[in-house]
Amino acid sequence: MGANVGLGVPSQGKGGPSASLPTSASAGVEGSLKVELEQSIDLSGNFNLDDFLRDPKSAAQQLGQSSEVKVTLTDSRQGSAQALGLGGSMGREVNVEISGNLEDIANSGAFTSIANGDVGQAVTQLGGKVDIKATVQDKTTVNGDIGVGVHAGVVGAEVGVTTERTQVGEEHELTTAQLVELYLTQRWSAGVAG
């Protein structure tokens, strides 16, 4: 969504000097969800490579029962606004690490919920079967882009200044309950200290 307007100061006659202050206004929202999966399998002391080669399907099923996975989610969302050359954005990033047995996670239905972007539902489905670590961090950017143009006939000049300041907030740990509230209510401030 955006709009552009200009403020012009006309000259005292045709073809004389003039000045203009171009302005624009815009607002937007964006977000992304990144999912990473890491799997590890501990081979027991009685692991036999010959048995694995003879019947890989059965051996893989037995290994899969003790397979541990770590699913890492990074959810970033931000809103931005710009008007009269000044603007900025505010956003929040949530990082979630889910660690546990692959079979428990797969049977919970959490993978489907994560694929649909419903992290709160996935956490609820996992219950107490896994370890969950979550953090949240805020980020604010303020920028300015101010320019003035002066034109007289075919001769003109423009002067501008651009500034940007980014502030990254302190990282806060979230409890599982805060994480679920954050996603189920879609209130990104839910249960999180300012």
N, C-alpha and C positions, 0 to 999 in steps of 0.2 A: 504494500500500500504506500503511495507517495503522491506528492503534489509539488509542483514547481511554480513559483511566482517571482516577479521582479519588481523592484521599486526604481522608477526612473525620475530624474529631475530634468525637465526640459530646458532648453536654452532660450535665450532672449531673441530668437529669430531663427529663421530657417538655416540649417547647416552650421549653427554656432556650437559652442561647447556644451557638453551634457555629461551627466554623471549617472551611474547605475549601481545599485546594490542588489545583486542576484541572491535569491533565497530559495530554499527548498525545505520540505518537511517529509519525513518518512518514519515508519515504525515497522517492526518486524519481530518475529519469534522463530527460533530455530532450535533444533535438538538432534542428538544422536545417541544411539545405544550400541556399544561395542561389546562383543562377547568372545571370550577366549576360553578354550578347554585344554587342560593339561591332564594326561593320564599316566599313572605309574603302576607297574605290576611288580610285586616282590616274588621272586622265584624262590621257592622253598628248597631246603637242603635235599629233599627227595625228588626234585624235578629231574625227569629223565627225557633227554632229547630224543631218544629212539621212540619212546611212547608218543611224543609230540608229533614226530614225523609219520608214524603209522596211523594215528587218528587225530589229526589237527583240530577237528571240530570239537571233540570231547575234551581234549586238552585245553583248548581256548575257553570252553565253558567253565572248566574248573579254575583256570587262572582268573577269569572274569569275576568269579565270586569274591576274590580277595583284592580286586582292582580298586585302587583309590583314584579319585579324580578331584581336580580343583577347577571350578568354573569362576572366572573373573569377569565381572560386569562393570563397565564404565558408562554411566549415563550422564550426559551433559545437556543442559538446557539454558538458553539465554534469550532475553528480550532486549531490543534496542530501539532507540528513538533519536531522531535528528531533526532540528529545526533552527532556522536562522544561523546556520553555521556552527551551532553547538549541539552536542549530543553525547551519547554514550550507550553502554550496555550493562546489564546486570545479569548474572547467571549463577548457576550452582552445578557442581559436579558431585555425583555420588559414586563411590567405588564399593563394590560388594565382592567378597571372596567367599565362595561356598565350597567346603571341603568335606568329602565323605565317600562312602562306598558307591561305586558306579551303579550297581543293581538297585540300591535303595533310592538313589536319585532318579534313575530311569523309570522305576515303577511308580514313583510319586506323581508323575505327570508334570513335574516342574519344567522340564525341557520345552514342552509345548507352550506353557505359560510364558517362559522367557522369550521364545520365538515370536510370540504375539505381543511382546513388550510389556507384559503384566508381571512385573517383578514382585509386587506385593502378594499376588496370588501364588506365585512360585514359592516364596518364603513360607506362606501359610501351608502349602501342600507338603513341604519338606518337614514341617514339624520339628521335633527334636532329634531327627535322624542324622543331622549333619552339623558341622561347625560353621558358623556364619560370622564374618567380621565385616563391618561396614563403616565407612567414613563419609563425611560430607564437607565440602569446601565451597565458599562463595568467592566470586570474582567480579569486580566492578571496573569498568573502563570509562573514562571521561575524555572526550576529545573536542577540539574546537578547530574550525576552519573558517577564518574570517578574511574576506577579500573585498577590496574597493577598486572600482575601475573608473577612470576619468578619460573622456574622449572629446577631442576638438577636431572636427572634420575628419581627416584620414589619420590623424596622429592620436595616439592614445597610450595610456599606461595603466597597469594594474599592480596592486600591491596586496600581498596576502601573508597570513601567519597561520601555521598549523601546530597544534599541541595535542599530546596524548599522555594520559596518566593511567596506569593500571594498578589496582590494589587487589592482592590475593589475600583472602581471609584465612583465619586460623582453621586448621583441619580438626573437625570434631568427630569423635567416635559415636556411632549410633547403636543402640540396643536393637535386638530383633523386633521388639514391639514398635520402636520409633521408625524403623525401616518399613514395616508393614503399614503403619499409619501414614507415612510419607507417600506411599504409592496408592493405597486404597482411597485416601481422601483427595489425592492430587494436589494437596496443599504443600508446597515445597518448603514451607516454614514449620511444618508439623513437628512438634516435639524437639526442635533443634534450638539450642541456645544461640542468641544473637551474636 
